[in-house]
Amino acid sequence: MSISEPDVIDAVAVNGRELVMLVSDHFTWSVEQVQHLKYLQKKLNTYIRYIDRKGWKENFGDIEFDRYRIEIVFKYQWHESFEKMIELAKDKLDEKHIKITYRAGADKNEKDPFYPGA
């Protein structure tokens, strides 16, 4: 599963009172950056709808979460246009207690643009 399947949740896990969801992105950024961003936007919208509609209840029951994290794992280093897209959505995401983190490949230094030091 990946961003090429925009209506599919790639993976979901529970970490205490946090619901963690994984997005897998194997596309390159060298060509069609606009199209890449559109795929990501569609995928993220699917995840946000899943949160809004409490789609996790089907698998995890009546657990309530304090926060939600969408972790994006890129195969290749992301383009700065992606960071700009996320920054534009920051206020809406904060209202919903959604945090987006991202990293490239096996990089253990996860990028968390909204919560430095987290």
ZALUMZA-781804 format. One record per residue: x, y, z of N, C-alpha, C, O in turn; residue number from 1; residue in three letters. Coordinates in pm, whole numbers, plus 32768, in hexadecimal, padded with zeros to 4 digits. Layout:
# ZALUMZA-781804
n_east:X n_north:Y n_up:Z ca_east:X ca_north:Y ca_up:Z c_east:X c_north:Y c_up:Z o_east:X o_north:Y o_up:Z pos:NUM code:ALA $
...
***
This chain:
# ZALUMZA-781804
n_east:8055 n_north:7F8B n_up:8000 ca_east:8000 ca_north:8000 ca_up:8000 c_east:805A c_north:807C c_up:8000 o_east:80CA o_north:8079 o_up:8033 pos:1 code:MET $
n_east:8026 n_north:80E6 n_up:7FC7 ca_east:8075 ca_north:8160 ca_up:7FBF c_east:8019 c_north:81D3 c_up:7F95 o_east:7F9F o_north:81C4 o_up:7F92 pos:2 code:SER $
n_east:8056 n_north:8244 n_up:7F76 ca_east:8005 ca_north:82B7 ca_up:7F4D c_east:7FC3 c_north:829F c_up:7EC7 o_east:7F69 o_north:82EA o_up:7EA1 pos:3 code:ILE $
n_east:7FED n_north:8238 n_up:7E7E ca_east:7FAB ca_north:8219 ca_up:7DFF c_east:7F20 c_north:81DC c_up:7E16 o_east:7ED3 o_north:81CC o_up:7DB8 pos:4 code:SER $
n_east:7F01 n_north:81BA n_up:7E93 ca_east:7E7C ca_north:818B ca_up:7EBA c_east:7E41 c_north:81EF c_up:7F1D o_east:7E47 o_north:81D9 o_up:7F96 pos:5 code:GLU $
n_east:7E0B n_north:825D n_up:7EEC ca_east:7DE4 ca_north:82CB ca_up:7F44 c_east:7D74 c_north:82AD c_up:7FA6 o_east:7D67 o_north:82F3 o_up:800B pos:6 code:PRO $
n_east:7D23 n_north:8248 n_up:7F8C ca_east:7CB2 ca_north:822B ca_up:7FE4 c_east:7CCF c_north:81BD c_up:8049 o_east:7C74 o_north:818C o_up:808C pos:7 code:ASP $
n_east:7D4D n_north:8195 n_up:8054 ca_east:7D73 ca_north:8128 ca_up:80AC c_east:7DC9 c_north:815E c_up:811F o_east:7E25 o_north:81AD o_up:8109 pos:8 code:VAL $
n_east:7DAA n_north:8132 n_up:8198 ca_east:7DFE ca_north:8150 ca_up:820C c_east:7E6D c_north:80E7 c_up:820D o_east:7E50 o_north:8070 o_up:8214 pos:9 code:ILE $
n_east:7EEA n_north:8113 n_up:8205 ca_east:7F5A ca_north:80B5 ca_up:81F7 c_east:7F70 c_north:8063 c_up:8276 o_east:7F7F o_north:7FE9 o_up:826E pos:10 code:ASP $
n_east:7F72 n_north:80A3 n_up:82E9 ca_east:7F85 ca_north:805C ca_up:8368 c_east:7F55 c_north:80B3 c_up:83DB o_east:7F5E o_north:812E o_up:83D4 pos:11 code:ALA $
n_east:7F22 n_north:8073 n_up:8444 ca_east:7EF0 ca_north:80BA ca_up:84BA c_east:7F1F c_north:8070 c_up:8536 o_east:7F1F o_north:7FF5 o_up:853B pos:12 code:VAL $
n_east:7F47 n_north:80BD n_up:859B ca_east:7F71 ca_north:8082 ca_up:861B c_east:7F46 c_north:80DF c_up:868C o_east:7F2A o_north:8155 o_up:8677 pos:13 code:ALA $
n_east:7F42 n_north:80A8 n_up:8703 ca_east:7F20 ca_north:80F5 ca_up:877A c_east:7F9D c_north:8101 c_up:87D1 o_east:7FE2 o_north:809E o_up:87EA pos:14 code:VAL $
n_east:7FB9 n_north:817B n_up:87FD ca_east:8028 ca_north:8196 ca_up:8857 c_east:7FF1 c_north:81E6 c_up:88CD o_east:7FF1 o_north:8261 o_up:88CB pos:15 code:ASN $
n_east:7FC1 n_north:81A0 n_up:8932 ca_east:7F81 ca_north:81E2 ca_up:89A3 c_east:7F01 c_north:8225 c_up:8977 o_east:7EA5 o_north:81E3 o_up:8947 pos:16 code:GLY $
n_east:7EF9 n_north:82A9 n_up:8988 ca_east:7E82 ca_north:82F6 ca_up:8961 c_east:7E95 c_north:8338 c_up:88D8 o_east:7E4D o_north:8395 o_up:88B5 pos:17 code:ARG $
n_east:7EF7 n_north:8305 n_up:888C ca_east:7F12 ca_north:833B ca_up:8807 c_east:7EF6 c_north:82D0 c_up:879E o_east:7F1F o_north:825C o_up:87AD pos:18 code:GLU $
n_east:7EB0 n_north:82F7 n_up:8734 ca_east:7E9B ca_north:82A1 ca_up:86C1 c_east:7F06 c_north:82C6 c_up:865B o_east:7F10 o_north:8339 o_up:8631 pos:19 code:LEU $
n_east:7F55 n_north:8264 n_up:8633 ca_east:7FC3 ca_north:827A ca_up:85D6 c_east:7FA0 c_north:8237 c_up:8551 o_east:7F7C o_north:81C2 o_up:854D pos:20 code:VAL $
n_east:7FAC n_north:8284 n_up:84E5 ca_east:7F8D ca_north:8250 ca_up:8460 c_east:8006 c_north:8266 c_up:8406 o_east:8049 o_north:82CD o_up:840D pos:21 code:MET $
n_east:8021 n_north:8204 n_up:83B2 ca_east:8096 ca_north:8209 ca_up:835C c_east:806D c_north:8220 c_up:82CB o_east:800D o_north:81E6 o_up:8299 pos:22 code:LEU $
n_east:80B8 n_north:8277 n_up:8288 ca_east:80AB ca_north:828C ca_up:81F8 c_east:8131 c_north:8267 c_up:81BA o_east:819A o_north:8295 o_up:81E7 pos:23 code:VAL $
n_east:812D n_north:8214 n_up:8156 ca_east:81A5 ca_north:81EB ca_up:810E c_east:81A9 c_north:8232 c_up:8087 o_east:814B o_north:8229 o_up:8038 pos:24 code:SER $
n_east:8217 n_north:8279 n_up:806E ca_east:8225 ca_north:82C5 ca_up:7FF2 c_east:82A4 c_north:829B c_up:7FAA o_east:8313 o_north:82B7 o_up:7FD6 pos:25 code:ASP $
n_east:8292 n_north:8256 n_up:7F39 ca_east:8304 ca_north:8223 ca_up:7EEE c_east:8320 c_north:8273 c_up:7E6F o_east:8379 o_north:8250 o_up:7E22 pos:26 code:HIS $
n_east:82D4 n_north:82DE n_up:7E58 ca_east:82E6 ca_north:832E ca_up:7DDF c_east:8363 c_north:8386 c_up:7DEA o_east:838C o_north:83AD o_up:7E57 pos:27 code:PHE $
n_east:839E n_north:83A5 n_up:7D76 ca_east:840E ca_north:8403 ca_up:7D74 c_east:83D7 c_north:8491 c_up:7D67 o_east:8362 o_north:84A4 o_up:7D45 pos:28 code:THR $
n_east:842B n_north:84F2 n_up:7D83 ca_east:8403 ca_north:857E ca_up:7D78 c_east:843F c_north:85BF c_up:7CFC o_east:8426 o_north:8635 o_up:7CE1 pos:29 code:TRP $
n_east:848D n_north:8575 n_up:7CB1 ca_east:84D5 ca_north:85B1 ca_up:7C40 c_east:8478 c_north:85DE c_up:7BD1 o_east:8497 o_north:863D o_up:7B89 pos:30 code:SER $
n_east:8407 n_north:859C n_up:7BC0 ca_east:83A9 ca_north:85BE ca_up:7B56 c_east:831D c_north:85C9 c_up:7B92 o_east:82FC o_north:8581 o_up:7BF0 pos:31 code:VAL $
n_east:82CD n_north:8621 n_up:7B5D ca_east:8241 ca_north:862B ca_up:7B85 c_east:822A c_north:8646 c_up:7C1A o_east:81E0 o_north:85FE o_up:7C5D pos:32 code:GLU $
n_east:826C n_north:86AE n_up:7C4C ca_east:825A ca_north:86D0 ca_up:7CD9 c_east:81C9 c_north:86F2 c_up:7CFA o_east:8197 o_north:86CE o_up:7D64 pos:33 code:GLN $
n_east:8186 n_north:8736 n_up:7C9F ca_east:80FA ca_north:875B ca_up:7CB6 c_east:80A5 c_north:86DE c_up:7CC2 o_east:8050 o_north:86D5 o_up:7D1C pos:34 code:VAL $
n_east:80B9 n_north:867D n_up:7C6B ca_east:806D ca_north:8601 ca_up:7C71 c_east:808B c_north:85B5 c_up:7CF2 o_east:8031 o_north:857B o_up:7D2F pos:35 code:GLN $
n_east:8109 n_north:85B4 n_up:7D1A ca_east:8131 ca_north:8571 ca_up:7D96 c_east:80E8 c_north:85B0 c_up:7E0D o_east:80B3 o_north:8569 o_up:7E63 pos:36 code:HIS $
n_east:80E6 n_north:8634 n_up:7E10 ca_east:809F ca_north:8679 ca_up:7E7D c_east:800A c_north:8659 c_up:7E7C o_east:7FCD o_north:864B o_up:7EE6 pos:37 code:LEU $
n_east:7FCF n_north:864D n_up:7E07 ca_east:7F41 ca_north:862A ca_up:7DFE c_east:7F27 c_north:859F c_up:7E36 o_east:7EC5 o_north:858A o_up:7E7E pos:38 code:LYS $
n_east:7F7E n_north:8540 n_up:7E17 ca_east:7F71 ca_north:84BA ca_up:7E50 c_east:7F7A c_north:84C0 c_up:7EE8 o_east:7F29 o_north:8483 o_up:7F2E pos:39 code:TYR $
n_east:7FDC n_north:8509 n_up:7F1A ca_east:7FEB ca_north:8514 ca_up:7FAB c_east:7F71 c_north:8556 c_up:7FEB o_east:7F40 o_north:8529 o_up:8053 pos:40 code:LEU $
n_east:7F41 n_north:85BF n_up:7FAD ca_east:7ECC ca_north:8604 ca_up:7FE3 c_east:7E52 c_north:85A8 c_up:7FEA o_east:7E0A o_north:85A7 o_up:804D pos:41 code:GLN $
n_east:7E3B n_north:855C n_up:7F80 ca_east:7DCB ca_north:84FD ca_up:7F80 c_east:7DDB c_north:8496 c_up:7FEF o_east:7D7C o_north:8475 o_up:8036 pos:42 code:LYS $
n_east:7E55 n_north:8464 n_up:7FFE ca_east:7E6F ca_north:83FE ca_up:8065 c_east:7E59 c_north:8439 c_up:80F0 o_east:7E17 o_north:83FB o_up:8144 pos:43 code:LYS $
n_east:7E8F n_north:84AF n_up:8108 ca_east:7E7D ca_north:84EE ca_up:818B c_east:7DEB c_north:850E c_up:81A6 o_east:7DBE o_north:8501 o_up:8218 pos:44 code:LEU $
n_east:7DA0 n_north:8537 n_up:8142 ca_east:7D11 ca_north:8550 ca_up:8155 c_east:7CC7 c_north:84D0 c_up:817D o_east:7C6B o_north:84D4 o_up:81CE pos:45 code:ASN $
n_east:7CF0 n_north:845F n_up:8145 ca_east:7CB5 ca_north:83DE ca_up:816C c_east:7CCF c_north:83C4 c_up:8200 o_east:7C75 o_north:8397 o_up:8247 pos:46 code:THR $
n_east:7D47 n_north:83DF n_up:822E ca_east:7D6A ca_north:83C8 ca_up:82BB c_east:7D1D c_north:8426 c_up:8316 o_east:7CEF o_north:83FE o_up:8381 pos:47 code:TYR $
n_east:7D0E n_north:84A2 n_up:82EC ca_east:7CC5 ca_north:8502 ca_up:833E c_east:7C31 c_north:84DC c_up:8346 o_east:7BF4 o_north:84E9 o_up:83B0 pos:48 code:ILE $
n_east:7BF8 n_north:84AC n_up:82D8 ca_east:7B6D ca_north:847B ca_up:82DC c_east:7B61 c_north:8402 c_up:833A o_east:7B00 o_north:83F6 o_up:8385 pos:49 code:ARG $
n_east:7BC4 n_north:83AB n_up:8337 ca_east:7BC7 ca_north:8335 ca_up:838F c_east:7BC3 c_north:8362 c_up:8422 o_east:7B7E o_north:8327 o_up:8474 pos:50 code:TYR $
n_east:7C0F n_north:83C9 n_up:8440 ca_east:7C10 ca_north:8400 ca_up:84C9 c_east:7B89 c_north:843F c_up:84E9 o_east:7B4D o_north:8421 o_up:8550 pos:51 code:ILE $
n_east:7B59 n_north:8495 n_up:8491 ca_east:7ADA ca_north:84DB ca_up:84A9 c_east:7A64 c_north:847B c_up:84BC o_east:7A0B o_north:8494 o_up:850D pos:52 code:ASP $
n_east:7A66 n_north:840E n_up:8471 ca_east:79F7 ca_north:83AD ca_up:8476 c_east:7A0F c_north:833D c_up:84DA o_east:79C0 o_north:82E0 o_up:84E6 pos:53 code:ARG $
n_east:7A7F n_north:8348 n_up:8523 ca_east:7AA4 ca_north:82E4 ca_up:8588 c_east:7AA8 c_north:8258 c_up:854C o_east:7A74 o_north:81F8 o_up:8585 pos:54 code:LYS $
n_east:7AE6 n_north:824E n_up:84D8 ca_east:7AF0 ca_north:81D0 ca_up:8490 c_east:7B3A c_north:8164 c_up:84DB o_east:7B2A o_north:80ED o_up:84BE pos:55 code:GLY $
n_east:7B8B n_north:818B n_up:853C ca_east:7BD7 ca_north:8128 ca_up:858A c_east:7B7E c_north:80D2 c_up:85E2 o_east:7BA7 o_north:8066 o_up:860B pos:56 code:TRP $
n_east:7B06 n_north:8100 n_up:8601 ca_east:7AAE ca_north:80B5 ca_up:865B c_east:7A91 c_north:8029 c_up:8628 o_east:7A79 o_north:7FCD o_up:8676 pos:57 code:LYS $
n_east:7A94 n_north:8018 n_up:85A4 ca_east:7A7D ca_north:7F95 ca_up:8569 c_east:7AE8 c_north:7F30 c_up:8595 o_east:7ACA o_north:7EBA o_up:85A9 pos:58 code:GLU $
n_east:7B62 n_north:7F5F n_up:85A5 ca_east:7BD1 ca_north:7F06 ca_up:85CD c_east:7BF7 c_north:7F0E c_up:8660 o_east:7C23 o_north:7EAB o_up:869B pos:59 code:ASN $
n_east:7BE6 n_north:7F84 n_up:869C ca_east:7C15 ca_north:7F98 ca_up:8725 c_east:7BA8 c_north:7FB0 c_up:878A o_east:7BC5 o_north:7FC7 o_up:8800 pos:60 code:PHE $
n_east:7B2B n_north:7FAB n_up:8762 ca_east:7ABD ca_north:7FBC ca_up:87C0 c_east:7AAA c_north:804D c_up:87EA o_east:7AC4 o_north:80A9 o_up:879D pos:61 code:GLY $
n_east:7A7D n_north:805F n_up:8865 ca_east:7A58 ca_north:80E4 ca_up:8896 c_east:7AC9 c_north:8134 c_up:88D2 o_east:7AB1 o_north:818C o_up:8924 pos:62 code:ASP $
n_east:7B43 n_north:8118 n_up:88AB ca_east:7BB5 ca_north:8167 ca_up:88DC c_east:7BA4 c_north:81F6 c_up:88AA o_east:7B80 o_north:820E o_up:8837 pos:63 code:ILE $
n_east:7BBE n_north:8254 n_up:8902 ca_east:7BC1 ca_north:82E2 ca_up:88DA c_east:7C52 c_north:830F c_up:88DE o_east:7CA0 o_north:82E5 o_up:8934 pos:64 code:GLU $
n_east:7C76 n_north:8364 n_up:8881 ca_east:7D00 ca_north:8392 ca_up:8876 c_east:7D09 c_north:8427 c_up:8893 o_east:7CAF o_north:8474 o_up:8872 pos:65 code:PHE $
n_east:7D79 n_north:844F n_up:88D1 ca_east:7D94 ca_north:84DB ca_up:88ED c_east:7DD7 c_north:851F c_up:8875 o_east:7DCA o_north:8597 o_up:8861 pos:66 code:ASP $
n_east:7E1E n_north:84CF n_up:8828 ca_east:7E69 ca_north:8506 ca_up:87B8 c_east:7E79 c_north:849C c_up:874B o_east:7E66 o_north:8424 o_up:8760 pos:67 code:ARG $
n_east:7E9E n_north:84CE n_up:86D6 ca_east:7EAD ca_north:8479 ca_up:8661 c_east:7F2F c_north:849E c_up:861C o_east:7F53 o_north:8514 o_up:8613 pos:68 code:TYR $
n_east:7F76 n_north:843A n_up:85EC ca_east:7FF2 ca_north:8454 ca_up:85A4 c_east:7FED c_north:840B c_up:851F o_east:7FD2 o_north:8393 o_up:8518 pos:69 code:ARG $
n_east:8008 n_north:8455 n_up:84B6 ca_east:8017 ca_north:841C ca_up:8432 c_east:80AC c_north:8420 c_up:8413 o_east:80E7 o_north:848B o_up:8406 pos:70 code:ILE $
n_east:80E7 n_north:83AC n_up:8408 ca_east:8176 ca_north:83A2 ca_up:83EE c_east:818A c_north:837D c_up:835C o_east:815B o_north:8315 o_up:832D pos:71 code:GLU $
n_east:81CF n_north:83D3 n_up:8314 ca_east:81E9 ca_north:83BB ca_up:8286 c_east:827A c_north:838D c_up:8278 o_east:82D7 o_north:83D0 o_up:82A6 pos:72 code:ILE $
n_east:828B n_north:831B n_up:8239 ca_east:8311 ca_north:82E7 ca_up:821E c_east:8327 c_north:82F1 c_up:8187 o_east:82E8 o_north:82AA o_up:8138 pos:73 code:VAL $
n_east:8381 n_north:834A n_up:8162 ca_east:83A4 ca_north:835E ca_up:80D6 c_east:8418 c_north:8301 c_up:80B0 o_east:8475 o_north:82EF o_up:80FF pos:74 code:PHE $
n_east:8413 n_north:82C9 n_up:803B ca_east:8484 ca_north:827C ca_up:8009 c_east:84F5 c_north:82DB c_up:7FE4 o_east:856B o_north:82BB o_up:7FF6 pos:75 code:LYS $
n_east:84D0 n_north:834F n_up:7FB0 ca_east:8532 ca_north:83B4 ca_up:7F86 c_east:851C c_north:8434 c_up:7FD6 o_east:84AD o_north:844E o_up:8005 pos:76 code:TYR $
n_east:8584 n_north:8483 n_up:7FE4 ca_east:857A ca_north:8502 ca_up:802C c_east:8508 c_north:8556 c_up:7FF2 o_east:84FC o_north:8561 o_up:7F78 pos:77 code:GLN $
n_east:84B6 n_north:858F n_up:8047 ca_east:8444 ca_north:85DF ca_up:801B c_east:8473 c_north:8664 c_up:7FE1 o_east:84E3 o_north:8691 o_up:7FF9 pos:78 code:TRP $
n_east:841B n_north:869F n_up:7F94 ca_east:8433 ca_north:8722 ca_up:7F58 c_east:83FE c_north:878E c_up:7FB5 o_east:839F o_north:8776 o_up:8000 pos:79 code:HIS $
n_east:8439 n_north:8803 n_up:7FB1 ca_east:840C ca_north:8870 ca_up:8008 c_east:837A c_north:8895 c_up:7FEF o_east:833A o_north:88CC o_up:8049 pos:80 code:GLU $
n_east:8345 n_north:8879 n_up:7F7A ca_east:82B8 ca_north:8896 ca_up:7F5F c_east:825C c_north:8845 c_up:7FBC o_east:81EF o_north:8872 o_up:7FDE pos:81 code:SER $
n_east:8289 n_north:87CE n_up:7FE4 ca_east:823C ca_north:877D ca_up:8042 c_east:8236 c_north:87C3 c_up:80C9 o_east:81CB o_north:87CC o_up:8106 pos:82 code:PHE $
n_east:82A8 n_north:87F5 n_up:80F8 ca_east:82A9 ca_north:883B ca_up:8179 c_east:824F c_north:88B6 c_up:8177 o_east:820D o_north:88D5 o_up:81DA pos:83 code:GLU $
n_east:824C n_north:88FC n_up:8106 ca_east:81F4 ca_north:8970 ca_up:80F9 c_east:8161 c_north:8946 c_up:8101 o_east:8110 o_north:8989 o_up:8140 pos:84 code:LYS $
n_east:8140 n_north:88D7 n_up:80C0 ca_east:80B6 ca_north:88A5 ca_up:80C4 c_east:808D c_north:8884 c_up:8154 o_east:801F o_north:88A6 o_up:817F pos:85 code:MET $
n_east:80E5 n_north:8842 n_up:819D ca_east:80C7 ca_north:881D ca_up:8228 c_east:80BA c_north:889B c_up:827F o_east:8061 o_north:88A2 o_up:82D4 pos:86 code:ILE $
n_east:8110 n_north:88FB n_up:8269 ca_east:810B ca_north:8978 ca_up:82B8 c_east:8086 c_north:89C0 c_up:82A2 o_east:804E o_north:89F8 o_up:8300 pos:87 code:GLU $
n_east:8052 n_north:89BE n_up:8228 ca_east:7FD2 ca_north:89FF ca_up:820B c_east:7F5E c_north:89BB c_up:8255 o_east:7EFA o_north:89FB o_up:8273 pos:88 code:LEU $
n_east:7F6D n_north:893B n_up:8271 ca_east:7F02 ca_north:88F0 ca_up:82B4 c_east:7F12 c_north:88EC c_up:834B o_east:7EBC o_north:88B6 o_up:8391 pos:89 code:ALA $
n_east:7F7D n_north:8926 n_up:837F ca_east:7F9E ca_north:8919 ca_up:840D c_east:7F2C c_north:8940 c_up:846C o_east:7F0F o_north:88F5 o_up:84C9 pos:90 code:LYS $
n_east:7EED n_north:89B1 n_up:8456 ca_east:7E84 ca_north:89DE ca_up:84B1 c_east:7E0F c_north:897C c_up:84B5 o_east:7DDC o_north:895C o_up:8520 pos:91 code:ASP $
n_east:7DE4 n_north:894D n_up:8440 ca_east:7D76 ca_north:88EC ca_up:843B c_east:7D9C c_north:886A c_up:8481 o_east:7D4C o_north:8830 o_up:84CA pos:92 code:LYS $
n_east:7E17 n_north:883E n_up:846B ca_east:7E46 ca_north:87C3 ca_up:84AA c_east:7E4C c_north:87D3 c_up:8542 o_east:7E24 o_north:8779 o_up:858C pos:93 code:LEU $
n_east:7E7F n_north:8844 n_up:856F ca_east:7E86 ca_north:885E ca_up:8600 c_east:7DFC c_north:8859 c_up:8640 o_east:7DEE o_north:8823 o_up:86AE pos:94 code:ASP $
n_east:7D98 n_north:8891 n_up:85FE ca_east:7D0E ca_north:888F ca_up:8633 c_east:7CDD c_north:8801 c_up:864A o_east:7C91 o_north:87E7 o_up:86A7 pos:95 code:GLU $
n_east:7D09 n_north:87A6 n_up:85F4 ca_east:7CDC ca_north:871B ca_up:85FB c_east:7D3D c_north:86C3 c_up:864B o_east:7D2B o_north:8649 o_up:8653 pos:96 code:LYS $
n_east:7DA4 n_north:8701 n_up:8687 ca_east:7E09 ca_north:86B9 ca_up:86D5 c_east:7E55 c_north:8654 c_up:867F o_east:7E7A o_north:85E8 o_up:86AC pos:97 code:HIS $
n_east:7E6B n_north:867A n_up:8601 ca_east:7EB4 ca_north:8625 ca_up:85A4 c_east:7F40 c_north:865D c_up:8590 o_east:7F52 o_north:86D3 o_up:8575 pos:98 code:ILE $
n_east:7FA1 n_north:8606 n_up:859D ca_east:802C ca_north:862A ca_up:8589 c_east:805F c_north:85D7 c_up:8513 o_east:8046 o_north:855F o_up:850C pos:99 code:LYS $
n_east:80A6 n_north:8618 n_up:84B8 ca_east:80E1 ca_north:85D0 ca_up:8447 c_east:8178 c_north:85CF c_up:845A o_east:81B6 o_north:8638 o_up:8467 pos:100 code:ILE $
n_east:81B0 n_north:8558 n_up:845A ca_east:8241 ca_north:8549 ca_up:845F c_east:826C c_north:8503 c_up:83E0 o_east:821D o_north:84BD o_up:83A0 pos:101 code:THR $
n_east:82EA n_north:8515 n_up:83BB ca_east:8318 ca_north:84D7 ca_up:8340 c_east:83AE c_north:84C4 c_up:8343 o_east:83F8 o_north:850B o_up:8386 pos:102 code:TYR $
n_east:83D8 n_north:845F n_up:82F5 ca_east:8466 ca_north:8440 ca_up:82E9 c_east:847D c_north:83FB c_up:8263 o_east:841F o_north:83C9 o_up:8225 pos:103 code:ARG $
n_east:84F8 n_north:83FA n_up:8239 ca_east:851B ca_north:83BC ca_up:81BA c_east:8567 c_north:833B c_up:81D5 o_east:85C7 o_north:8338 o_up:8222 pos:104 code:ALA $
n_east:853B n_north:82D0 n_up:8193 ca_east:8580 ca_north:8250 ca_up:819A c_east:859B c_north:8222 c_up:8226 o_east:8543 o_north:8223 o_up:827C pos:105 code:GLY $
n_east:8615 n_north:81FA n_up:823D ca_east:863C ca_north:81C4 ca_up:82BF c_east:8671 c_north:822F c_up:831D o_east:86B0 o_north:820F o_up:8382 pos:106 code:ALA $
n_east:8658 n_north:82AC n_up:82FD ca_east:8688 ca_north:831A ca_up:8350 c_east:8643 c_north:8316 c_up:83D7 o_east:85C9 o_north:8323 o_up:83E0 pos:107 code:ASP $
n_east:8690 n_north:8305 n_up:8440 ca_east:8657 ca_north:82FD ca_up:84C6 c_east:8637 c_north:8387 c_up:84FF o_east:85F6 o_north:8391 o_up:8567 pos:108 code:LYS $
n_east:8664 n_north:83F1 n_up:84BD ca_east:864A ca_north:8479 ca_up:84ED c_east:85C7 c_north:84AB c_up:84B2 o_east:85C6 o_north:84F5 o_up:8450 pos:109 code:ASN $
n_east:855C n_north:8483 n_up:84EF ca_east:84D7 ca_north:84A6 ca_up:84BF c_east:84C2 c_north:853B c_up:84C3 o_east:84E8 o_north:857D o_up:8524 pos:110 code:GLU $
n_east:8487 n_north:8571 n_up:845C ca_east:846C ca_north:85FF ca_up:8452 c_east:83E3 c_north:861A c_up:848E o_east:837E o_north:85E2 o_up:8462 pos:111 code:LYS $
n_east:83DF n_north:8670 n_up:84F1 ca_east:8361 ca_north:8696 ca_up:852F c_east:835B c_north:872E c_up:852C o_east:8390 o_north:876F o_up:8587 pos:112 code:ASP $
n_east:831C n_north:8769 n_up:84C6 ca_east:8322 ca_north:87F8 ca_up:84B3 c_east:82D3 c_north:884B c_up:8519 o_east:82EA o_north:88C3 o_up:8526 pos:113 code:PRO $
n_east:8277 n_north:880F n_up:8561 ca_east:8220 ca_north:885C ca_up:85B8 c_east:8243 c_north:8850 c_up:864C o_east:821B o_north:88A4 o_up:869D pos:114 code:PHE $
n_east:828B n_north:87E9 n_up:866F ca_east:82AA ca_north:87D0 ca_up:86FB c_east:833F c_north:87BA c_up:870C o_east:836A o_north:8749 o_up:8724 pos:115 code:TYR $
n_east:8390 n_north:8822 n_up:86FF ca_east:8421 ca_north:8811 ca_up:870B c_east:8445 c_north:87CF c_up:8790 o_east:840C o_north:87EE o_up:87F9 pos:116 code:PRO $
n_east:84A3 n_north:8775 n_up:8789 ca_east:84CF ca_north:872F ca_up:8802 c_east:8479 c_north:86BA c_up:8828 o_east:8499 o_north:8673 o_up:8886 pos:117 code:GLY $
n_east:840C n_north:86A4 n_up:87E2 ca_east:83B1 ca_north:8634 ca_up:8803 c_east:83E6 c_north:85B4 c_up:87CA o_east:83A9 o_north:854B o_up:87DB pos:118 code:ALA $
***
